[in-house]
């Protein structure tokens, strides 16, 4: 079987789009951004439904921030269109100014005005509102973000998490159609970052605003998003619910980027998969049947899919040797070099302590179907 035939099967579950009966609040059609000879973003199509929280996820330089800036109006697409609530706000190098797009933005640095109070910062973008309405809007938003007693404080007297909530309230004040968040948790310490993820998602969902966030943090994207768009080299590799892109990654890049990934070189024969850890049933693989007999595949396994059991060294049994160990607190993740030459990772409870150099048998313990890719 040829690899292009194998790849055709993979496309069965590569993209999840919003349901056809939902309202689209943001749409990108064929959006491309070039800087001279360099292409930062190429031919992106993306729809975000009303009230959805979508995250653009990818490594540095993949084009996610450029995409966010084109939605905001801080950059114009070289080609393609950006539409907000069915209004075209940018097309082929031209577009509406940022302040006319009904789009709010929370910057990584929060960008609060130090000479204004918390309340004045929140009300900054609605100074043309009726005074009573503006005051009520600011009061409501400060209550929503848990800062009702901080209206008269200076931003300099707030913690990082409090400043972030002020920035969020300020962006929500004009009631934007779309809220953009540029690496919103990057400047917070780890413990505060985890707490603020939940808090920001709660606030966004309570206001029912459509939100698009940018991050390179996989855990952040998976934990707060309704859908995730994984980007690489200016392209969107896969769009879908967090559990879908993690459990059924379209490409090796997505598999590798979302968590620790190992790949078992395999061959399909008579509805069986021959691997370095033994023979598996072809039923374990997503979207594969025995009509692809003879295909060479790489099967994705994550640390929690495998277990390593020590064996009798004198008997020379087992199928691998422990070559690495990482302590994460709740667990150990062991690196095992299989007799086939491949290295896989196995996750064990922290109470299980194996020594490097131990001979082990690695078994598959996954209770779900596994993703696979044409062999490289």
LUMVOPA-123486 format. One record per residue (C-alpha): residue in three letters; x, y, z. Coordinates in steps of 0.2 Angstrom, whole numbers, plus 5000, padded with zeros to 4 digits. Layout:
residues N
ALAXYZ ...
This chain:
residues 376
UNK500050005000 UNK500750174995 UNK500950315009 UNK499750434999 UNK498350305001 UNK498750295020 UNK498650485021 UNK496950485013 UNK496250385027 UNK497050505040 UNK495950645033 UNK494350565039 UNK494550665056 UNK495750805053 UNK494550955055 UNK493051005066 UNK492151155060 UNK490751245070 UNK489051175067 UNK488051245052 UNK486651315062 UNK487751425073 UNK488051605071 UNK489851645064 UNK490551795073 UNK492351795065 UNK492851725048 UNK494551725039 UNK494551675021 UNK496151635012 UNK497151755024 UNK498951775019 UNK500251895026 UNK501951935018 UNK503352045023 UNK504352065007 UNK504951895002 UNK504451815018 UNK502751735021 UNK502151735039 UNK500451675036 UNK499751585021 UNK498051545015 UNK497151535032 UNK495351485033 UNK494551495050 UNK492751525057 UNK492351565075 UNK490651545081 UNK489651675092 UNK490151655110 UNK491551525107 UNK493251535115 UNK494551475102 UNK496451475104 UNK497851485091 UNK499151375097 UNK500951345091 UNK502751375093 UNK503651545091 UNK503651605073 UNK502251495067 UNK501151645063 UNK499851645077 UNK500251825083 UNK500251895066 UNK498551815063 UNK497851895079 UNK498552065074 UNK497652055057 UNK496052015066 UNK496352165077 UNK496852285063 UNK498652305068 UNK499152225052 UNK498252205036 UNK498252045026 UNK499152045010 UNK497851935002 UNK496151865009 UNK494751935020 UNK494351955038 UNK492551975043 UNK491752015060 UNK489951985062 UNK489751975043 UNK490652145040 UNK492252135030 UNK493552235040 UNK495052195030 UNK495352125012 UNK496852115001 UNK498052245009 UNK496752365015 UNK495452375030 UNK494552465044 UNK495552545058 UNK495752445074 UNK494552565084 UNK493152545071 UNK493152355071 UNK492152315087 UNK493652215093 UNK494452215110 UNK496152165114 UNK497052115130 UNK498952135128 UNK500252025136 UNK500952175146 UNK499152225151 UNK499652405145 UNK498652495159 UNK498852675162 UNK499852705178 UNK499152885180 UNK497352825180 UNK496452735194 UNK495752555191 UNK493952625187 UNK494652755175 UNK495652625166 UNK494152515164 UNK493052665158 UNK494452735146 UNK493652655130 UNK491952715134 UNK492252895138 UNK490952945125 UNK489552855134 UNK488252945145 UNK489152975162 UNK487852875172 UNK487952725160 UNK489852735160 UNK489952725178 UNK488652585179 UNK489652485166 UNK491252505175 UNK490452455192 UNK489752305184 UNK491352245176 UNK492352275192 UNK491152165201 UNK491252035188 UNK493152025189 UNK493152025208 UNK493852205210 UNK492352295216 UNK493352365230 UNK494852425220 UNK494052565209 UNK495052695217 UNK496752605217 UNK498252635206 UNK498752495194 UNK500452505202 UNK499652445219 UNK498952285211 UNK499652115209 UNK499952035192 UNK498251935192 UNK497352095198 UNK498152195184 UNK497652065171 UNK495852065177 UNK495852255175 UNK496452245157 UNK495152115154 UNK493752225161 UNK494452375151 UNK494352275135 UNK492552215139 UNK491952385143 UNK491452435125 UNK490452275123 UNK491552215108 UNK490952075096 UNK492651985097 UNK493951995112 UNK495751955107 UNK497051895120 UNK498851895116 UNK499851775127 UNK498751835142 UNK499551725155 UNK501451735150 UNK501951865163 UNK501151775178 UNK502051645189 UNK501551465187 UNK500251455202 UNK499451615197 UNK499351565179 UNK498351415183 UNK497151505193 UNK496951645181 UNK496551525167 UNK494951475176 UNK494551645181 UNK494751725163 UNK493751585155 UNK492351605168 UNK492251795165 UNK492251775146 UNK490851645147 UNK489851755158 UNK489951895146 UNK489551785131 UNK490951865121 UNK491751785106 UNK493651765111 UNK495151715102 UNK496751685112 UNK498551655106 UNK499851545116 UNK501251425114 UNK500751335130 UNK499851175126 UNK499151145144 UNK498351325143 UNK497551295126 UNK496851125130 UNK496151185147 UNK495251345143 UNK494751325125 UNK493151265116 UNK494151235101 UNK496051245097 UNK496851285080 UNK498651215080 UNK499751315069 UNK501451275061 UNK502451375048 UNK501051505044 UNK499751365041 UNK498351295052 UNK498751105054 UNK497151055063 UNK495651135071 UNK494551045084 UNK493951025101 UNK495451005113 UNK495150825117 UNK495050785098 UNK496650865093 UNK497550785107 UNK496850615105 UNK496750615086 UNK498150725080 UNK498050755061 UNK499950755058 UNK501550705067 UNK501850895071 UNK500250905080 UNK500550745089 UNK502350795094 UNK501850975099 UNK500350925110 UNK501150825124 UNK502550695125 UNK502450585109 UNK503250425105 UNK503050325088 UNK503150145086 UNK503750085069 UNK502449955063 UNK501849845049 UNK500049795046 UNK499949605041 UNK498349495042 UNK497449625053 UNK498849625065 UNK500149765069 UNK501849705071 UNK502849825083 UNK504349835094 UNK503249795109 UNK502349645101 UNK500849615090 UNK499349725092 UNK497649705084 UNK497249825069 UNK495649875078 UNK496749975090 UNK497150105076 UNK495950245072 UNK495150225054 UNK496250075049 UNK495649905042 UNK496449755035 UNK496249815017 UNK497849905020 UNK498849745022 UNK500749775021 UNK500749955025 UNK502150025036 UNK501550145049 UNK502150245064 UNK500950225078 UNK500750365091 UNK500950315109 UNK500950435124 UNK501750395141 UNK500050345149 UNK499750225135 UNK501250115140 UNK501850015156 UNK503549955159 UNK503749795170 UNK505449745177 UNK505949565171 UNK507249435176 UNK508949495169 UNK509649325170 UNK508249255159 UNK508649395146 UNK506749425144 UNK505849585141 UNK505849695126 UNK506849855132 UNK508049935144 UNK507650095155 UNK508750235149 UNK507950385156 UNK506950445171 UNK505950605174 UNK505150645191 UNK503550755189 UNK502950745207 UNK501350635204 UNK502250515193 UNK503850455185 UNK504050455166 UNK505350325161 UNK506250325144 UNK506450145137 UNK507550095123 UNK506649955114 UNK507649805107 UNK507049875090 UNK508050035093 UNK506550145096 UNK506450245112 UNK504650265120 UNK504050345137 UNK503050255150 UNK502150345165 UNK502050265182 UNK501450315199 UNK502750415209 UNK502750265222 UNK503450155208 UNK505350175207 UNK506350085194 UNK508250105191 UNK509150155175 UNK509850005166 UNK508449885171 UNK507749765159 UNK505849785156 UNK504449725146 UNK503449865139 UNK501549835136 UNK500149935129 UNK498849975142 UNK497850105132 UNK495950085132 UNK495650195117 UNK496050195098 UNK497850255093 UNK498250385080 UNK499450335066 UNK500450405052 UNK501350345036 UNK503050285041 UNK504450405038 
